[in-house]
Structure formats: C-alpha cells, structure tokens
Amino acid sequence: MSTTIMDGTGSNTRVGVTSDNHLMVESRTETSYQIAAEEGRAFNINDYDKTLSAITGEQAVLYIKNNGSKPLNLINLFGGFWNYSAGTNDTFIVRVYQNPTGGTLISDANTIGVANRAAGSIDTFNSDLTVYGASAGGKTFGSLPSIPNAFLIQGAGRLFASVDLSIPVGQAYGITVETTGGTADYYIGFAGYVER
C-alpha cells in the first residue's frame, strides 16, 4: 500500500522523498521577537541625550506601563553613559523594578515615543504603552519593591543586556540609575513586543 502526502493549500504539490526514504523538508526557525517584528508587533523605546544629576543614590530614568489588552515582553535593555564626572568613578548601577508608584518621574509625565520595528507599519503602540522618561536629572519613584527584577553594573560606554521581562496588562516597570555622586549623560531603552 502506498501513501501520498499532498499540500493542503490546494497547490497539488506532493512531498519529496530521498533515495534513503527520508522526507524532503525545509524548515525555518525564528524567535517570537523576530516574528513579532515581521508582523508589526515589535517596538523600540529609546530615551536619549539626558543627564544624571550629581546626587548620590538612585535616579528614576524610565517608566513603562502596559495599557493594552495583551501582555508585553521586554527582551533587551540597552543604554549608554558618557561625559561622566570624577564623582561617578566610571560606574553606574542600573536597576529595573516592577510596578513603581508615584514620584516626580511619573508626576512630570514626560512622554517618550515608541518606534515600531517594522518599517512602514502604522501601529505606534500609543494605546498599548505609557512611557515616561526623565525630563531632568534627579527624578524619583515614590515607592519601589525591595528587590529589583534586574540589576546591572555598568561602566562608561554602551550597555546591552537580555532581560526577558513580561508586563501583564495593567502592570509596569521602572528603571533607576545610581551613581556615586557625579554627573553623566545617558540614553536608556528597551526592545520588546506585544503578544498575539
């Protein structure tokens, strides 16, 4: 008895078989993020050319909240630090916290744009994301959990880290940067996508 495997899309194409009786197939492997980018569901958040104040302790620099109807996934955290003063010792501590509340970064509501990773896509994620950046150095969050979801120690230069954080509907993340009392210029951001 013989069996024929045909294409189910109506093209009338049959499956090929090698001389060793192996099916001939072609496969493609993509990450969820790559698929989301192709479908216009991937985004890039980038707040740039800002300055940290010459204060000791954590300064709030970025806030992201999911206002949409589907979970969001943040896959990469990136940034950079330059023009640092001697007080920083060339060291920056970057922390990511879930659900920060209050503080001057949120009350100032300095909105940051969100870019779609698919060229030509009309979705700007305005209905899905609330993103605030620091309008000046020394911004704060009013309340933070005792344990951050991500903790990174970074010298001057470019920061890039895989973080794989999920933001369920109605939840948020905030980023702080700590110096040892010096000033520095920075940029900070996330790459992520909206789940199907």
Protein Blocks (a to p, Z undefined) as FASTA:
>chain_A
ZZddddfklnopacdddfkopacdddddddfklmmmmnopaccdddehiacddbedjddf
bdcddfbfbdcddfbdcdddehiafklnopacddddehieehjklmnopacddddfbghi
abeolmmpccdddfbghiacfbdcfbdfbdcdddedjddddfkpaddehiacddddddeh
iacdddddddddddZZ
